[in-house]
Amino acid sequence: MKLHIGDEQPHPDWKILNIQDGPNAGFIGDCNNLSQFADDSIEAIYASHVFEHLDHKSQLGHILSECWRVLEPGES
């Protein structure tokens, strides 16, 4: 699965995680908490205009670690 964080526009290849419920949201939740996703369960993450709104000292490191945790292993 490919995860698009913070969008509202549907795309057939991507599931949407949004903080607000809506007709196209596949998952409801805050980008700071990806606990609803299992380790190594996401093929790709797209988060345009999302991470710059996080506190860089207290939130950014955590969310990047969570993204790493849920992303499928691949070539480096």
C-alpha positions as CSV (number, residue, x, y, z in Angstrom):
1,M,0.0,0.0,0.0
2,K,1.1,3.6,-0.7
3,L,0.2,6.1,1.9
4,H,-0.5,9.8,1.2
5,I,-0.5,11.8,4.4
6,G,-2.7,14.9,4.6
7,D,-4.4,14.9,1.3
8,E,-8.1,14.9,0.3
9,Q,-7.9,14.2,-3.5
10,P,-8.3,10.5,-4.3
11,H,-5.9,8.5,-6.4
12,P,-6.3,4.9,-7.4
13,D,-2.8,3.9,-6.3
14,W,-2.7,5.7,-2.9
15,K,-4.6,5.5,0.4
16,I,-5.1,8.7,2.3
17,L,-4.3,9.4,6.0
18,N,-6.0,12.6,7.1
19,I,-6.6,14.1,10.5
20,Q,-10.2,14.8,9.5
21,D,-12.8,12.3,8.3
22,G,-13.9,12.8,4.8
23,P,-15.2,10.9,1.8
24,N,-11.7,10.0,0.5
25,A,-9.9,9.4,3.7
26,G,-8.9,5.7,4.0
27,F,-7.5,6.2,7.4
28,I,-8.2,8.8,10.1
29,G,-5.4,10.0,12.3
30,D,-2.6,12.4,13.1
31,C,0.7,12.0,11.2
32,N,2.5,12.0,14.5
33,N,1.0,8.6,15.3
34,L,1.3,5.8,12.7
35,S,0.6,3.1,15.2
36,Q,-2.4,1.9,13.2
37,F,0.1,0.6,10.6
38,A,2.2,-2.5,11.1
39,D,5.9,-2.6,10.7
40,D,7.1,-2.9,7.1
41,S,3.5,-2.5,5.7
42,I,3.8,0.6,3.5
43,E,5.4,0.7,0.1
44,A,5.7,4.5,-0.1
45,I,4.8,7.6,1.9
46,Y,4.0,11.0,0.4
47,A,3.5,13.9,2.7
48,S,3.6,17.2,0.7
49,H,3.2,20.3,2.9
50,V,2.9,18.3,6.1
51,F,6.2,17.9,7.9
52,E,7.1,21.6,7.8
53,H,4.2,22.2,10.2
54,L,5.7,19.9,12.9
55,D,7.9,21.1,15.7
56,H,11.4,20.2,14.5
57,K,12.7,19.6,18.0
58,S,9.9,17.5,19.5
59,Q,8.0,16.0,16.6
60,L,10.0,15.6,13.4
61,G,12.4,13.0,14.6
62,H,9.6,10.9,16.0
63,I,7.5,11.0,12.8
64,L,10.5,10.2,10.6
65,S,11.3,7.2,12.8
66,E,7.6,6.1,12.5
67,C,7.8,6.4,8.7
68,W,11.0,4.3,8.7
69,R,9.3,1.7,10.9
70,V,6.2,1.3,8.6
71,L,8.0,1.4,5.3
72,E,8.7,-1.9,3.6
73,P,12.4,-2.8,3.4
74,G,14.0,-2.0,0.1
75,E,17.2,-1.3,-1.6
76,S,19.2,1.6,-0.2
